[in-house]
Amino acid sequence: MTDIFEIKNTDPARWNSWKWQLQRQITTVEDLERYIRLSEREKQGIRTAGAQYRWAITPYYVSLMHPDYPGCPLRRQQIPVLEELDDAIGLPDPLFEREHSPVDAIVHVYPDRVAFKITNVCPTYCRYCFREYFVGNAEEHHTRAKIDEGIAYIRAHPAIRDVLITGGDPLLFSDERLEDILTRLRAIEHVEVVRFGTRTPCTLPQRITPELCAMLERYHPIWLNTQFNHATEITPEAALACDRLLRAGIPLGNQSVLLKGVNDDVETMKTLVKSLLKIRVRPYYLFQCQALQGTAHLRTSIEKGLEIISQLRGYLSGFAVPLFVLDTPYGKVPLQPQYVMGRDGDDFLVRTYRGELWRERNPIEPGVRPMALLTQEAEDRRFPVDVNHNTIACMEPV
Ligand SMILES: *Cc1c(COP(=O)(O)O)cnc(C)c1O
């Protein structure tokens, strides 16, 4: 049998076919070892943790991994490790999604939009997937009946103006099945925006064919969010996939997850967001990795995320900076470094990205309750009261 990874050089037509990539998904230690070196302990991790939480990786994504270095950020995202079995507090469904599912395929948390899960299959199963309760259990797309039920729910709820088609990875549906869903959603008058949540531009960029893009273009407005977590993932193939989508008029956003040993330092994150802008993908969210079972070794503190954001904001183009969010069962909560320091009389006291303080005369309007002093830091440091209006008080940049 030809080595899976030799195909890349010897038969690029096959390598570049998304169906071939899926048929040849890497699912065994033996196949993985054709490309990367694994210690006995790592093999044991794959066999045990991999039996607990499903794993599979496209040959394309494996080919981006470092063959010798186990700490490779791509390996950490996708290869099962023993540490997954050692998590005291993680929950199987930390967002209680099942409680927010009026029908199986729909998650309805916000007033004007829903997540519509059309499949539980992915080209590559991320080790920190918060839909572990659902994704990859049995490998099957949702049945026609469940999708019909989802569409009926959307049709029956006129407040829903934004439908987020997700999964699993929804782009594993054929173009024909996707088009059928889009046609039916577009027939619902109150559905204004359709967007996809898909990691294929990163893990299976071959899926973004000219035919797919030509089809999607007929159902605008379509938006798409993907997930790159490390600049190594931004390859010529990924750039081509994004370019095709953008040329079809689909705005692209990126939703990263903050992961220990993957992207939890300022330089790595700066390189990632700058690389995203070069391929015209807008950093949208940076997710706190929540208390999901099997992810203790990947979780960072919330402070770590705040620190990273405070080192991006102001130092890089505004649109390079994602919003750091914690997802909760009741919606996403923005987590922001503190820039509003408090009030002093009628003045509003703020901090710049470099730590300078600014006093802004705040035109309090009748009927508006002024904000109380906000932070302990503001209390402790008591802003100098003798600064003139609109001058910068000299303080140590923080
Ligand atoms: C994240 C999410 C959305 C989309 O939220 P935006 O903040 O608009 O991107 C919609 N529904 C559910 C259940 C979600 O988790």
PDBQT file of the ligand as one rigid body, heavy atoms in Angstrom, charges set to zero:
ROOT
HETATM    1  C1  LIG A 401     -22.179  31.454  20.127  1.00  0.00    +0.000 C 
HETATM    2  C2  LIG A 401     -23.576  31.141  19.901  1.00  0.00    +0.000 A 
HETATM    3  C3  LIG A 401     -24.334  31.885  18.984  1.00  0.00    +0.000 A 
HETATM    4  C4  LIG A 401     -23.742  33.019  18.182  1.00  0.00    +0.000 C 
HETATM    5  O1  LIG A 401     -23.344  34.041  19.024  1.00  0.00    +0.000 OA
HETATM    6  P1  LIG A 401     -22.668  35.375  18.459  1.00  0.00    +0.000 P 
HETATM    7  O2  LIG A 401     -22.178  36.061  19.693  1.00  0.00    +0.000 OA
HETATM    8  O3  LIG A 401     -23.741  36.131  17.751  1.00  0.00    +0.000 OA
HETATM    9  O4  LIG A 401     -21.572  34.978  17.525  1.00  0.00    +0.000 OA
HETATM   10  C5  LIG A 401     -25.662  31.575  18.843  1.00  0.00    +0.000 A 
HETATM   11  N1  LIG A 401     -26.222  30.577  19.557  1.00  0.00    +0.000 NA
HETATM   12  C6  LIG A 401     -25.524  29.850  20.433  1.00  0.00    +0.000 A 
HETATM   13  C7  LIG A 401     -26.200  28.788  21.202  1.00  0.00    +0.000 C 
HETATM   14  C8  LIG A 401     -24.168  30.104  20.626  1.00  0.00    +0.000 A 
HETATM   15  O5  LIG A 401     -23.465  29.369  21.506  1.00  0.00    +0.000 OA
ENDROOT
TORSDOF 0
